[in-house]
Amino acid sequence: MIVITGAAGFIASCLLRKLNEAGHCNLLIADDFSRTDKSFNFAGKLYIAAVHRDQLPDWLARMHRDVQFVFHLGARTDTTEQDTALFDRLNLHYSQTIWNLCAQHGIPLIYASSAATYGLGELGYRDDHDIVPQLKPLNPYGRSKNDFDRWVLQQVQAPPFWAGLKFFNVYGPNEYHKGRMASVVFHTVRQIQATGGMKLFRSHRPDVADGMQSRDFIYIKDVLDICYWLFEHRPASGLYNVGTGQACSFLDLATHTFLALGLSPNISFVDTPEDIRGTYQYFTQADMQKLRQAGYTGRFHTLEEGIYDYVKSYWRGAEQGFGYY
């Protein structure tokens, strides 16, 4: 049996389908399941049981002999939330409980870390264990993820295989419920449909032109391929970046989105809000050397290819919004 936490969320619900397509149906999904609007993410997919996330530790303690693997992808991901106690409970202490159970019972584990751990990128974007204690995340969410990574690297007892995945800017279907935390591609489509144009943040640095702020955007289908490869091959345990290794500008992202919708670009700029201006990231780019050296050879979608597939395959129009993976 494979356990997936956060199964009502974006990445985990897509992974559920990926596993189904690969013939894995003996799955247990865990989440809080309280938001009915997220039920479409896992509707129609095959699994044998669903448990509330708070009940999962007791379930794992009882049923561990039946568990082949755990994907712990559930987390509080709001980068604007300032309640550190909430992040400590959901992202740190809960994850420690899952880790300890997997370590105690010999269950392989993949968990969600985040590129938010890198902060402004003062030390670069290398998934090097040595720099983890020196990283300076910009918000409580990023700090909670880095706190768990730091804790993991200090543990003597570990699962037989584990991987902490530092997700960069993931976009794709099943993210509709994330609100302001949804990808820029999602918001671009919605804003184009509502207004006919897209407003991007203006640059407040003289060395960066408007719209040339850049991120490592990775399409969800590439993320799923990496997750499944790690599940199958189980290379050396450790932290792994999950990006493309290629930063792309927001201007390019918006332009490609207009073109995928069959429209001429209509892009303007607004000031970055003052409350986030001082900690706004102007550049992220994953160093993918470790994953490549581990043996992963998969090709990543270009930004244009990913946006085209996302829009053409899943956009149902303004009335219906995005479909589901």
PAFI-581665 format. One record per residue (C-alpha): residue number from 1; residue in three letters; y, x, z. Coordinates in pm, 1 decimal, always signed. Layout:
+-----+------+----------+----------+----------+
: seq : type :    north :     east :       up :
+-----+------+----------+----------+----------+
: NUM :  ala :        Y :        X :        Z :
...
+-----+------+----------+----------+----------+
This chain:
+-----+------+----------+----------+----------+
: seq : type :    north :     east :       up :
+-----+------+----------+----------+----------+
:   1 :  met :     +0.0 :     +0.0 :     +0.0 :
:   2 :  ile :   +355.8 :   +113.6 :    -78.7 :
:   3 :  val :   +645.4 :    +14.3 :   +148.7 :
:   4 :  ile :   +998.0 :    -28.5 :     +9.7 :
:   5 :  thr :  +1295.5 :    -79.8 :   +240.7 :
:   6 :  gly :  +1624.2 :   -224.0 :   +116.6 :
:   7 :  ala :  +1420.0 :   -423.9 :   -134.6 :
:   8 :  ala :  +1688.6 :   -690.1 :   -178.7 :
:   9 :  gly :  +1940.7 :   -422.6 :   -272.9 :
:  10 :  phe :  +2031.2 :   -246.6 :   -593.4 :
:  11 :  ile :  +1815.0 :    +62.9 :   -632.6 :
:  12 :  ala :  +1516.0 :    -60.0 :   -431.4 :
:  13 :  ser :  +1485.7 :   -390.5 :   -617.3 :
:  14 :  cys :  +1486.4 :   -203.2 :   -948.2 :
:  15 :  leu :  +1223.5 :    +34.0 :   -810.0 :
:  16 :  leu :  +1012.4 :   -269.1 :   -721.9 :
:  17 :  arg :  +1001.6 :   -364.7 :  -1088.8 :
:  18 :  lys :   +938.5 :     -3.4 :  -1193.5 :
:  19 :  leu :   +635.0 :     +8.9 :   -964.5 :
:  20 :  asn :   +511.1 :   -328.6 :  -1091.0 :
:  21 :  glu :   +536.0 :   -204.3 :  -1449.6 :
:  22 :  ala :   +329.9 :   +100.4 :  -1352.3 :
:  23 :  gly :    +58.1 :   -126.8 :  -1212.0 :
:  24 :  his :   +151.7 :   -113.5 :   -842.0 :
:  25 :  cys :   +146.0 :   -462.2 :   -690.8 :
:  26 :  asn :    +11.5 :   -382.1 :   -343.4 :
:  27 :  leu :   +362.9 :   -354.2 :   -204.7 :
:  28 :  leu :   +535.2 :   -453.2 :   +115.7 :
:  29 :  ile :   +909.6 :   -508.2 :    +95.0 :
:  30 :  ala :  +1152.2 :   -490.7 :   +385.9 :
:  31 :  asp :  +1516.3 :   -593.3 :   +422.8 :
:  32 :  asp :  +1713.7 :   -841.3 :   +631.7 :
:  33 :  phe :  +1685.5 :  -1102.0 :   +350.3 :
:  34 :  ser :  +1971.6 :  -1304.2 :   +501.5 :
:  35 :  arg :  +2185.2 :  -1312.1 :   +187.2 :
:  36 :  thr :  +2038.7 :  -1570.4 :    -44.2 :
:  37 :  asp :  +2246.5 :  -1441.2 :   -336.4 :
:  38 :  lys :  +2039.3 :  -1120.4 :   -329.1 :
:  39 :  ser :  +1709.7 :  -1307.4 :   -362.8 :
:  40 :  phe :  +1737.6 :  -1294.3 :   -743.1 :
:  41 :  asn :  +1694.5 :   -915.5 :   -722.0 :
:  42 :  phe :  +1330.5 :   -947.8 :   -618.8 :
:  43 :  ala :  +1247.6 :  -1294.4 :   -750.8 :
:  44 :  gly :   +945.4 :  -1297.0 :   -980.0 :
:  45 :  lys :   +834.6 :   -948.1 :   -883.5 :
:  46 :  leu :   +492.1 :   -876.5 :   -739.3 :
:  47 :  tyr :   +440.8 :   -780.8 :   -373.8 :
:  48 :  ile :   +201.6 :   -892.7 :   -105.0 :
:  49 :  ala :   +437.9 :   -943.6 :   +189.1 :
:  50 :  ala :   +798.5 :   -923.3 :   +305.5 :
:  51 :  val :   +910.2 :   -833.1 :   +656.3 :
:  52 :  his :  +1250.8 :   -819.1 :   +819.4 :
:  53 :  arg :  +1372.9 :   -461.9 :   +850.2 :
:  54 :  asp :  +1382.4 :   -493.0 :  +1231.3 :
:  55 :  gln :  +1011.3 :   -578.6 :  +1233.6 :
:  56 :  leu :   +909.6 :   -294.4 :  +1002.3 :
:  57 :  pro :   +870.4 :    -19.1 :  +1267.0 :
:  58 :  asp :   +623.8 :   -229.0 :  +1467.3 :
:  59 :  trp :   +444.2 :   -326.5 :  +1147.3 :
:  60 :  leu :   +416.5 :    +38.6 :  +1040.1 :
:  61 :  ala :   +284.6 :   +137.6 :  +1380.8 :
:  62 :  arg :     +9.5 :   -124.3 :  +1351.8 :
:  63 :  met :    -72.0 :    -99.3 :   +981.0 :
:  64 :  his :    -13.3 :   +269.3 :   +903.7 :
:  65 :  arg :   -372.2 :   +324.7 :   +789.9 :
:  66 :  asp :   -307.0 :    +91.9 :   +496.9 :
:  67 :  val :    +16.2 :   +262.0 :   +388.3 :
:  68 :  gln :     +5.1 :   +511.6 :   +101.4 :
:  69 :  phe :   +378.7 :   +584.3 :    +67.5 :
:  70 :  val :   +719.2 :   +476.1 :   +199.0 :
:  71 :  phe :  +1037.7 :   +447.7 :     -6.6 :
:  72 :  his :  +1313.2 :   +412.8 :   +252.5 :
:  73 :  leu :  +1609.0 :   +305.4 :    +39.0 :
:  74 :  gly :  +1771.5 :    +53.6 :   +273.4 :
:  75 :  ala :  +2108.4 :   +153.6 :   +416.2 :
:  76 :  arg :  +2457.5 :    +36.6 :   +493.2 :
:  77 :  thr :  +2649.8 :   +177.5 :   +193.9 :
:  78 :  asp :  +3008.4 :    +50.7 :   +233.8 :
:  79 :  thr :  +3230.7 :   +358.0 :   +207.4 :
:  80 :  thr :  +3529.1 :   +163.2 :   +347.1 :
:  81 :  glu :  +3351.8 :    +50.4 :   +665.2 :
:  82 :  gln :  +3480.2 :   +236.6 :   +971.4 :
:  83 :  asp :  +3232.8 :   +114.8 :  +1235.7 :
:  84 :  thr :  +3049.5 :   +435.8 :  +1320.6 :
:  85 :  ala :  +2817.6 :   +255.2 :  +1562.7 :
:  86 :  leu :  +2695.0 :    +37.0 :  +1276.6 :
:  87 :  phe :  +2618.9 :   +340.2 :  +1060.9 :
:  88 :  asp :  +2451.1 :   +516.0 :  +1352.2 :
:  89 :  arg :  +2223.5 :   +217.0 :  +1406.5 :
:  90 :  leu :  +2132.2 :   +139.2 :  +1045.0 :
:  91 :  asn :  +2156.4 :   +474.0 :   +866.4 :
:  92 :  leu :  +2076.4 :   +728.2 :  +1135.5 :
:  93 :  his :  +1867.1 :   +588.5 :  +1419.8 :
:  94 :  tyr :  +1667.3 :   +345.4 :  +1205.6 :
:  95 :  ser :  +1594.2 :   +621.8 :   +955.6 :
:  96 :  gln :  +1484.3 :   +850.0 :  +1238.2 :
:  97 :  thr :  +1237.9 :   +583.3 :  +1347.7 :
:  98 :  ile :  +1093.9 :   +552.5 :   +996.5 :
:  99 :  trp :  +1071.0 :   +932.6 :   +965.4 :
: 100 :  asn :   +892.6 :   +969.3 :  +1299.7 :
: 101 :  leu :   +637.2 :   +702.5 :  +1210.8 :
: 102 :  cys :   +569.1 :   +864.1 :   +873.1 :
: 103 :  ala :   +540.6 :  +1207.3 :  +1032.7 :
: 104 :  gln :   +312.9 :  +1082.4 :  +1308.9 :
: 105 :  his :    +77.7 :   +899.5 :  +1072.9 :
: 106 :  gly :    +86.6 :  +1136.7 :   +772.6 :
: 107 :  ile :   +265.3 :   +903.3 :   +532.3 :
: 108 :  pro :   +467.6 :  +1056.4 :   +243.2 :
: 109 :  leu :   +833.2 :   +950.5 :   +247.5 :
: 110 :  ile :  +1122.4 :   +932.7 :     +2.6 :
: 111 :  tyr :  +1454.9 :   +831.9 :   +156.0 :
: 112 :  ala :  +1804.3 :   +768.1 :    +27.2 :
: 113 :  ser :  +2065.5 :  +1028.2 :   +106.8 :
: 114 :  ser :  +2393.4 :  +1032.9 :    -87.1 :
: 115 :  ala :  +2633.9 :  +1250.0 :   -281.2 :
: 116 :  ala :  +2892.6 :  +1119.9 :    -32.9 :
: 117 :  thr :  +2762.6 :  +1394.4 :   +196.4 :
: 118 :  tyr :  +2943.0 :  +1651.9 :    -21.0 :
: 119 :  gly :  +3292.0 :  +1529.0 :    +69.5 :
: 120 :  leu :  +3553.7 :  +1679.5 :   -158.3 :
: 121 :  gly :  +3300.6 :  +1929.0 :   -289.1 :
: 122 :  glu :  +3451.1 :  +2227.0 :   -110.8 :
: 123 :  leu :  +3106.4 :  +2389.6 :   -106.7 :
: 124 :  gly :  +3004.9 :  +2260.0 :   -446.4 :
: 125 :  tyr :  +2734.9 :  +2005.6 :   -521.5 :
: 126 :  arg :  +2419.0 :  +2209.2 :   -463.8 :
: 127 :  asp :  +2125.5 :  +2045.3 :   -283.9 :
: 128 :  asp :  +2089.2 :  +2364.1 :    -79.3 :
: 129 :  his :  +1961.9 :  +2308.5 :   +273.8 :
: 130 :  asp :  +2172.0 :  +2596.8 :   +406.1 :
: 131 :  ile :  +2503.3 :  +2423.0 :   +338.6 :
: 132 :  val :  +2414.1 :  +2087.0 :   +498.3 :
: 133 :  pro :  +2556.7 :  +2174.5 :   +845.3 :
: 134 :  gln :  +2883.7 :  +2284.6 :   +681.4 :
: 135 :  leu :  +2944.8 :  +1973.5 :   +468.7 :
: 136 :  lys :  +3245.9 :  +1755.4 :   +545.1 :
: 137 :  pro :  +3190.4 :  +1394.6 :   +429.2 :
: 138 :  leu :  +3504.0 :  +1185.2 :   +389.2 :
: 139 :  asn :  +3397.1 :   +862.9 :   +561.6 :
: 140 :  pro :  +3155.5 :   +729.3 :   +826.8 :
: 141 :  tyr :  +2902.3 :   +631.5 :   +559.3 :
: 142 :  gly :  +2884.2 :   +984.9 :   +421.5 :
: 143 :  arg :  +2874.5 :  +1132.0 :   +771.3 :
: 144 :  ser :  +2582.1 :   +907.1 :   +870.7 :
: 145 :  lys :  +2385.7 :  +1022.7 :   +567.9 :
: 146 :  asn :  +2462.4 :  +1388.3 :   +636.4 :
: 147 :  asp :  +2380.2 :  +1345.3 :  +1005.3 :
: 148 :  phe :  +2034.4 :  +1224.9 :   +907.1 :
: 149 :  asp :  +1986.8 :  +1508.4 :   +657.1 :
: 150 :  arg :  +2083.6 :  +1758.4 :   +926.5 :
: 151 :  trp :  +1843.2 :  +1598.6 :  +1174.0 :
: 152 :  val :  +1559.2 :  +1599.4 :   +918.4 :
: 153 :  leu :  +1602.0 :  +1970.6 :   +851.2 :
: 154 :  gln :  +1565.8 :  +2041.4 :  +1224.3 :
: 155 :  gln :  +1235.5 :  +1858.0 :  +1263.4 :
: 156 :  val :   +914.6 :  +2046.9 :  +1328.8 :
: 157 :  gln :   +692.5 :  +1745.5 :  +1262.3 :
: 158 :  ala :   +739.3 :  +1602.2 :   +913.8 :
: 159 :  pro :   +562.5 :  +1372.3 :   +668.8 :
: 160 :  pro :   +311.1 :  +1551.7 :   +441.8 :
: 161 :  phe :   +566.0 :  +1515.7 :   +161.7 :
: 162 :  trp :   +926.6 :  +1406.5 :   +190.3 :
: 163 :  ala :  +1232.1 :  +1396.7 :    -33.6 :
: 164 :  gly :  +1588.3 :  +1304.0 :    +58.1 :
: 165 :  leu :  +1763.8 :  +1186.8 :   -257.8 :
: 166 :  lys :  +2135.0 :  +1255.2 :   -288.2 :
: 167 :  phe :  +2228.9 :   +972.9 :   -525.1 :
: 168 :  phe :  +2545.1 :  +1029.3 :   -726.9 :
: 169 :  asn :  +2727.0 :   +739.0 :   -898.9 :
: 170 :  val :  +2446.6 :   +500.4 :   -991.3 :
: 171 :  tyr :  +2514.5 :   +202.8 :  -1218.2 :
: 172 :  gly :  +2300.3 :    -66.4 :  -1374.6 :
: 173 :  pro :  +2157.4 :   -416.4 :  -1327.2 :
: 174 :  asn :  +2096.7 :   -572.8 :   -983.3 :
: 175 :  glu :  +2423.9 :   -443.0 :   -836.6 :
: 176 :  tyr :  +2617.2 :   -772.1 :   -869.6 :
: 177 :  his :  +2600.7 :   -840.8 :   -493.7 :
: 178 :  lys :  +2772.7 :   -514.8 :   -393.6 :
: 179 :  gly :  +3128.1 :   -646.0 :   -430.5 :
: 180 :  arg :  +3386.8 :   -368.8 :   -430.7 :
: 181 :  met :  +3105.2 :   -114.6 :   -383.5 :
: 182 :  ala :  +2954.3 :   -202.1 :   -724.0 :
: 183 :  ser :  +2987.5 :    +56.6 :   -999.0 :
: 184 :  val :  +3300.7 :   +107.2 :  -1206.4 :
: 185 :  val :  +3105.0 :     -7.7 :  -1511.6 :
: 186 :  phe :  +3035.3 :   -340.3 :  -1342.9 :
: 187 :  his :  +3400.6 :   -383.9 :  -1242.1 :
: 188 :  thr :  +3521.5 :   -280.0 :  -1586.1 :
: 189 :  val :  +3315.7 :   -551.6 :  -1756.5 :
: 190 :  arg :  +3431.2 :   -813.4 :  -1507.1 :
: 191 :  gln :  +3796.7 :   -710.8 :  -1538.3 :
: 192 :  ile :  +3782.0 :   -705.4 :  -1917.9 :
: 193 :  gln :  +3633.6 :  -1053.1 :  -1922.2 :
: 194 :  ala :  +3895.4 :  -1182.2 :  -1678.6 :
: 195 :  thr :  +4208.7 :  -1012.0 :  -1814.9 :
: 196 :  gly :  +4129.6 :   -852.6 :  -2148.9 :
: 197 :  gly :  +4208.2 :   -506.5 :  -2012.1 :
: 198 :  met :  +4108.2 :   -248.6 :  -1751.6 :
: 199 :  lys :  +4329.9 :    -81.6 :  -1491.9 :
: 200 :  leu :  +4223.8 :   +263.9 :  -1377.7 :
: 201 :  phe :  +4368.3 :   +468.8 :  -1093.0 :
: 202 :  arg :  +4651.5 :   +695.4 :  -1194.4 :
: 203 :  ser :  +4609.0 :  +1064.2 :  -1115.0 :
: 204 :  his :  +4823.1 :  +1199.3 :   -832.2 :
: 205 :  arg :  +4748.5 :  +1562.1 :   -910.5 :
: 206 :  pro :  +4951.1 :  +1753.1 :  -1166.6 :
: 207 :  asp :  +4643.6 :  +1936.0 :  -1296.3 :
: 208 :  val :  +4450.9 :  +1614.2 :  -1375.3 :
: 209 :  ala :  +4567.6 :  +1366.6 :  -1639.3 :
: 210 :  asp :  +4550.6 :   +992.1 :  -1577.2 :
: 211 :  gly :  +4195.9 :   +868.4 :  -1624.2 :
: 212 :  met :  +4047.8 :  +1216.9 :  -1628.8 :
: 213 :  gln :  +3918.2 :  +1192.0 :  -1274.0 :
: 214 :  ser :  +3545.7 :  +1250.5 :  -1322.5 :
: 215 :  arg :  +3214.9 :  +1159.1 :  -1163.5 :
: 216 :  asp :  +2849.3 :  +1225.0 :  -1229.4 :
: 217 :  phe :  +2745.8 :   +875.2 :  -1340.8 :
: 218 :  ile :  +2369.4 :   +815.8 :  -1359.6 :
: 219 :  tyr :  +2200.1 :   +510.9 :  -1506.8 :
: 220 :  ile :  +1957.6 :   +329.5 :  -1278.0 :
: 221 :  lys :  +1665.7 :   +375.5 :  -1518.8 :
: 222 :  asp :  +1701.5 :   +753.1 :  -1486.8 :
: 223 :  val :  +1704.9 :   +719.0 :  -1108.4 :
: 224 :  leu :  +1382.5 :   +518.8 :  -1122.0 :
: 225 :  asp :  +1216.6 :   +780.8 :  -1341.6 :
: 226 :  ile :  +1302.3 :  +1049.6 :  -1086.8 :
: 227 :  cys :  +1174.6 :   +839.3 :   -796.0 :
: 228 :  tyr :   +847.5 :   +770.2 :   -972.1 :
: 229 :  trp :   +801.7 :  +1132.9 :  -1076.5 :
: 230 :  leu :   +847.2 :  +1246.9 :   -716.7 :
: 231 :  phe :   +603.6 :   +977.8 :   -601.5 :
: 232 :  glu :   +340.8 :  +1099.9 :   -848.0 :
: 233 :  his :   +391.6 :  +1479.0 :   -841.6 :
: 234 :  arg :   +514.0 :  +1551.2 :   -486.9 :
: 235 :  pro :   +667.0 :  +1896.1 :   -536.2 :
: 236 :  ala :   +810.9 :  +2097.7 :   -249.1 :
: 237 :  ser :   +962.4 :  +1873.9 :    +17.4 :
: 238 :  gly :  +1339.2 :  +1878.8 :    +56.5 :
: 239 :  leu :  +1673.6 :  +1737.7 :    -45.1 :
: 240 :  tyr :  +1719.5 :  +1666.1 :   -414.5 :
: 241 :  asn :  +2030.2 :  +1573.9 :   -610.4 :
: 242 :  val :  +1992.2 :  +1263.8 :   -826.9 :
: 243 :  gly :  +2257.9 :  +1286.1 :  -1094.9 :
: 244 :  thr :  +2274.2 :  +1395.0 :  -1457.7 :
: 245 :  gly :  +2442.1 :  +1731.1 :  -1405.6 :
: 246 :  gln :  +2728.0 :  +1620.0 :  -1632.0 :
: 247 :  ala :  +3057.6 :  +1480.6 :  -1503.9 :
: 248 :  cys :  +3232.7 :  +1218.9 :  -1720.3 :
: 249 :  ser :  +3583.1 :  +1079.0 :  -1691.3 :
: 250 :  phe :  +3674.5 :   +726.3 :  -1590.6 :
: 251 :  leu :  +3870.1 :   +702.8 :  -1914.3 :
: 252 :  asp :  +3551.5 :   +769.2 :  -2112.3 :
: 253 :  leu :  +3362.0 :   +519.0 :  -1899.6 :
: 254 :  ala :  +3615.4 :   +243.7 :  -1960.3 :
: 255 :  thr :  +3637.9 :   +324.7 :  -2331.7 :
: 256 :  his :  +3259.4 :   +310.1 :  -2376.7 :
: 257 :  thr :  +3247.1 :    -20.9 :  -2189.7 :
: 258 :  phe :  +3504.0 :   -180.1 :  -2420.5 :
: 259 :  leu :  +3313.8 :    -54.5 :  -2724.1 :
: 260 :  ala :  +2979.9 :   -182.5 :  -2589.6 :
: 261 :  leu :  +3141.7 :   -525.7 :  -2561.7 :
: 262 :  gly :  +3264.1 :   -496.3 :  -2919.8 :
: 263 :  leu :  +3629.0 :   -470.1 :  -2813.3 :
: 264 :  ser :  +3913.0 :   -223.9 :  -2872.2 :
: 265 :  pro :  +4003.3 :    -33.6 :  -2553.8 :
: 266 :  asn :  +4296.2 :   -174.8 :  -2356.2 :
: 267 :  ile :  +4338.3 :    +61.8 :  -2060.8 :
: 268 :  ser :  +4633.1 :   +100.4 :  -1825.2 :
: 269 :  phe :  +4690.5 :   +278.3 :  -1494.6 :
: 270 :  val :  +4790.5 :   +181.8 :  -1142.1 :
: 271 :  asp :  +4863.7 :   +398.8 :   -839.7 :
: 272 :  thr :  +4567.3 :   +494.2 :   -625.9 :
: 273 :  pro :  +4604.0 :   +301.7 :   -296.5 :
: 274 :  glu :  +4772.0 :   +515.4 :    -33.2 :
: 275 :  asp :  +4499.1 :   +455.7 :   +225.2 :
: 276 :  ile :  +4242.1 :   +638.9 :     +8.9 :
: 277 :  arg :  +4469.0 :   +869.3 :   -189.5 :
: 278 :  gly :  +4430.1 :  +1163.8 :    +45.5 :
: 279 :  thr :  +4049.6 :  +1158.7 :    +35.1 :
: 280 :  tyr :  +4001.1 :  +1050.1 :   -326.2 :
: 281 :  gln :  +3743.0 :  +1256.5 :   -515.0 :
: 282 :  tyr :  +3871.4 :  +1387.3 :   -847.6 :
: 283 :  phe :  +3542.9 :  +1545.7 :   -951.6 :
: 284 :  thr :  +3170.7 :  +1531.2 :   -873.1 :
: 285 :  gln :  +2885.7 :  +1688.2 :  -1066.1 :
: 286 :  ala :  +2530.4 :  +1727.4 :   -942.1 :
: 287 :  asp :  +2363.2 :  +2066.0 :   -960.7 :
: 288 :  met :  +2022.8 :  +1959.9 :  -1094.7 :
: 289 :  gln :  +1860.1 :  +2303.7 :  -1092.8 :
: 290 :  lys :  +1628.4 :  +2235.4 :   -798.5 :
: 291 :  leu :  +1473.8 :  +1922.6 :   -950.9 :
: 292 :  arg :  +1434.4 :  +2096.0 :  -1287.5 :
: 293 :  gln :  +1270.7 :  +2396.8 :  -1125.7 :
: 294 :  ala :  +1036.5 :  +2160.0 :   -942.7 :
: 295 :  gly :   +909.5 :  +2051.7 :  -1283.9 :
: 296 :  tyr :  +1107.2 :  +1741.1 :  -1374.2 :
: 297 :  thr :  +1168.9 :  +1735.5 :  -1749.8 :
: 298 :  gly :  +1298.6 :  +1382.0 :  -1801.6 :
: 299 :  arg :  +1596.8 :  +1327.7 :  -2030.4 :
: 300 :  phe :  +1899.8 :  +1149.9 :  -1886.9 :
: 301 :  his :  +2091.9 :   +877.1 :  -2065.8 :
: 302 :  thr :  +2434.8 :   +988.8 :  -2178.5 :
: 303 :  leu :  +2714.6 :   +779.2 :  -2031.7 :
: 304 :  glu :  +2756.9 :   +604.2 :  -2365.1 :
: 305 :  glu :  +2383.6 :   +528.5 :  -2391.4 :
: 306 :  gly :  +2358.9 :   +402.0 :  -2035.9 :
: 307 :  ile :  +2661.2 :   +174.7 :  -2062.0 :
: 308 :  tyr :  +2542.9 :    +39.3 :  -2396.5 :
: 309 :  asp :  +2199.4 :    -46.8 :  -2254.2 :
: 310 :  tyr :  +2350.1 :   -198.5 :  -1938.3 :
: 311 :  val :  +2594.8 :   -417.9 :  -2128.5 :
: 312 :  lys :  +2375.7 :   -509.6 :  -2425.3 :
: 313 :  ser :  +2059.1 :   -573.4 :  -2224.6 :
: 314 :  tyr :  +2196.1 :   -739.8 :  -1912.0 :
: 315 :  trp :  +2543.3 :   -887.8 :  -1968.0 :
: 316 :  arg :  +2509.5 :  -1262.9 :  -2022.1 :
: 317 :  gly :  +2877.2 :  -1344.9 :  -2068.9 :
: 318 :  ala :  +3156.6 :  -1444.1 :  -1834.1 :
: 319 :  glu :  +2990.9 :  -1766.2 :  -1717.5 :
: 320 :  gln :  +2652.7 :  -1615.1 :  -1628.5 :
: 321 :  gly :  +2750.4 :  -1257.6 :  -1546.0 :
: 322 :  phe :  +2484.1 :   -986.7 :  -1543.0 :
: 323 :  gly :  +2112.3 :  -1052.4 :  -1564.5 :
: 324 :  tyr :  +1849.4 :   -880.6 :  -1353.4 :
: 325 :  tyr :  +1612.0 :   -589.2 :  -1399.9 :
+-----+------+----------+----------+----------+
